[in-house]
Structures are given as structure tokens and as C-alpha cells.
Amino acid sequence: MSKTRYIFITGGVSSSLGKGVTVAALGCLLEARGYTVSLQKMDPYINIDPGTMSPYQHGEVYVTEDGAETDLDLGYYERFTKSKFSRKNSVSTGQIYHAVIERERKGDYLGRTVQVVPHITNEIRNRIYNLTRDLETDFVIVEIGGTVGDIESIPFLEAIRQMRYEHGSNQVLFLHLTLVPTITAAGEAKTKPTQHSVKELLALGIQPDVLICRINKPMSKEMKNKISLFCNVKEQNVISAVDITTSIYEIPLMYREDKLDEVVLNALGMDLRKLNFSQWENMVKKIRNTKKTVKIALVGKYISLQDAYRSVYESLAHGGISNDVEVNVVKINPEDIDSKNIKEHLKGVHGVIVPGGFGERGIEGKIAAIQYARTKNIPFFGICLGMQCAVIEFARNVLGFKDANSTEFKPNVQYPVISMIEEQKEIERMGGTMRLGAYPCIIKKGSLAHSEYKSDRISERHRHRFEFTLRYKDDFEKKGMNLTGFSPDGSLAEIVEIPNHPWFVGVQFHPEFQSKPTDPHPLFAGFIKAASKLAKKSED
């Protein structure tokens, strides 16, 4: 029998309680005790992946090394742990049904009726076991998306019930994250929703071993005792998940204080190894003791939803950690700005970042913001579409190509400085068809990018269809925008920068997908360092 232990985290009462961060924090704590972990997200939606969803629907699309478009929770998993993730770590109902139906069409079921049980549940279990087929880990922690009671989640819950039945309680553990709301008028926390949520689970054949309760202040012993009694969970296994005010990176410390890792290890009969947590603690201490701030303008059309640029926000914070500053992000909708009011919108900012995206909406506002940052010597960082907008802005306002644009927005433009990658031209389907995943990049020595990376060969993750049009390379470099990063064969431009500027870099890839709080990405660290210098200069 496999030695891997399986931990399943479900959610109740309400969505968005923080299952993803809880999975990541538990993985962080178990790694700090010397165990190996693999984390997995199971999403109940019927889409194959979130690649074609609007960011307003699902937040950002997180891209793995192998090019899978996944749920943003995988970003938390990678930021909180040392593990690397692949398409195996992200599963959706759409993938499950697609695989089963394809098998049925090939005749693999030998004429039998294909049903949710056992065929769909077997495929779900198979996806979980897949994580340890190549490399066995001590723990597999699986987040079941959605909320208990959702019709879409039932096959996943049935699959994990079967796993508990097959492997027993010493190898499979159930954690349930629930809400203990406080009635404002009475100022009293109520346990009834948690009791009902556990009853929903029990009706599906699952008795939770550990309850993690979202609450605005730590639970009293009496409240824990009450929840323990009514939910049939040991009192020491009722954990307070108190609202965090400073940083999400405090969450592993909060769970450690309530002994979540000890509860899990004891329940599974695992050794309580020594906790080596100093690196994480020191990082959180730096966040808590930061006194200086820098103001960064993020110009993006999805600013109304915090999760739409989640990895960018986190990477900016990581850059702040490495420079002992707090990053204050000013969110600016590019549709609200133009050349006339740009000064008002960017007043007092120490850096401008334009993240990735798709579509023409807001492009002119982004270009106006980039022109202001370039001409006023404000540090600028362009990511994917942000880099492409920087190229368009430079072509129009420095090279004099007034009609310069991307063929994404204007197919028959006179100066197509951004155009579709050759191999993408025949593709009509949208899902999973872009240049996706990690690709190598060669950086020119002596460039700003080279000094930040301290390497001439890097690997970064991509998600795009359009690229810099190489026939304009000489025009740009003659006027002062250098192309300093290329694919190994020289066919794709990856990095542009302006040397006679405090810090001006555009990248075709997504560096935010490789940044961690304990290991900030060099470009984000460099960008915030440049912004800090401007902030200090402004104070003087």
C-alpha cells in the first residue's frame, strides 16, 4: 500500500472562505517539518479549464511550467510551498467528463452503462492517485472547490468518501472549513451554520476529522467545546481561522499557533518532526516592521476584482519585502485616463505597472500612462500586453509611426509593430491554444534585465498569441529602445528596455508566476527598488 497520506479540504456555509490559502498554509507547515507535499485543486465547473473564462468570473488564470491554464489557487500553492505544479494539480469536472466520454466512445467500457458511480468517481480518484505515480510524496492535500450542498461537488465528495472507506482513517483525513458568523447587533458568534454544514457532509457519508472555523476573533474554549459536541469532532481538532489584517503570509503562523499541523500529524499517526520555520517567520517579521511605503500605479481594466491580477499584486508585495518597503497599489482603470488627465491620475506615484490582458478596451489609456512614465522618468514595468503597449507607444511617439498598433486590435494597420506569432495564425479555437508555459530566454549581457537576473539564460512562463514584429528591431534600437531578451533561436523578442531611464522594462512573459515571498522575482525586486529610490528622492 502507498505510504502517501491524503488530506481533503472541503468548504461549507459560504464560498470564498479561504480554502486555497488554507491548503497552501498547511502545505507550508508540513514542509517546515521536513515532509514532502503535493497540492491539488478540484474545481466543480464544467469548463475544461479557466482559460476561456472572464477574469470577472474566475479571477486570474494561473499558468504552470508545463503550460496548463489553472485556477489562481495554484498560485497560492506555489508561493507558500517549495513544490512545483503541473496540469496534474488542477482538475475540473469538464476534464473528468471529457476523459470518461472519450473512453466510452472508444469502447473501453465494453458495452456497460457509463454512470457517475463508479466511472466518474473512479476517474476523480485516478486523478488524485496520478500525483504520486511518478514521485511519491508524504502528503497529497486536495482542495474540493465549491461549497458543500452544491450539486456540482457531489461526485467529488463521493470519490473522497470512497477513498476513506478503502484506505482508512490512518491514511485519509477530512478537514472542513466553515464560517462562524458574528451577528452584528448582538455581537455574538453563532455556531449553528457550522453545525448545519457538518450535517450536510454527514448526509454524504463524510465525517470531518478537523474543523477550521473562519471567525473574526479567536474562539473561546466554551465555543470550541460546543462545536466539538454537536459536530462529533475532538475539541483540540476545532481550529480558529481568525481574520488576518496585515498579510496573508501570517496565516501559516496563525495555524501553527492553533497547532493545525500537530493535529493533522497526530490524526494520521505521523511523527511530529522538528519545525524549521525561521525563514518564513523572518519574512513575516519584515512585513510587520516595514515603515516606508512606495506608491505603484497598476493600470488594468480588471481592477474592480482583486483576484484578476492576484499574482501581480502578490509579486509587488514580494518586491516590497526584499526592499523593506510596503507597496501601496493605486488601481487605475485605463478607460478613465487620457493624455489630458493622466498627470492627475498618476500624481505622486513612484512606479507604473501595466499587467497582461486581452482585447482592445482600455489600450489608449494604457499607452497614455506608459508615455507619461517614459517621459517623466517614472519606473515602468510592462508585462505581456503591457510590454506590447510600451512598444506601440514608443513607435508612435518616438519613431513617428503614428498608425503603429497591434494586429490584435487593427489587423490592417500600416505599422504592425506587434503581430501574431506565425504558428498561431491558423488556429481558430480559443481554449489552450496560445503560447503557454515555460520557455527559455537568452538575455544580453550589459542590459538592465541581465543585471537584475544576474544570468544570461532564464526560463519564464508565457500566455500570449502576439509578439514584437522583428523587422522593426533596428528602427527601435536606433531611437533608444533595446531588445535585450530573445528566444534561443532569436525568432521571438522577450524583453525590451530603455537604457537612459531610471527603470523601464517590458517583458513578453509573466514573471509574476515565479515570485515567492521568501524568494521575490528579480524583476519585481528591481522595479520596487527603483520606485523606492524615486520615493526617497521625492521626500528629499
Summary of the structure (lengths in Angstrom):
residues: 540
radius of gyration: 24.9
end to end distance: 66.4
largest distance: 79.1
contacts: 1844
relative contact order: 0.11
helix: 41%
strand: 22%
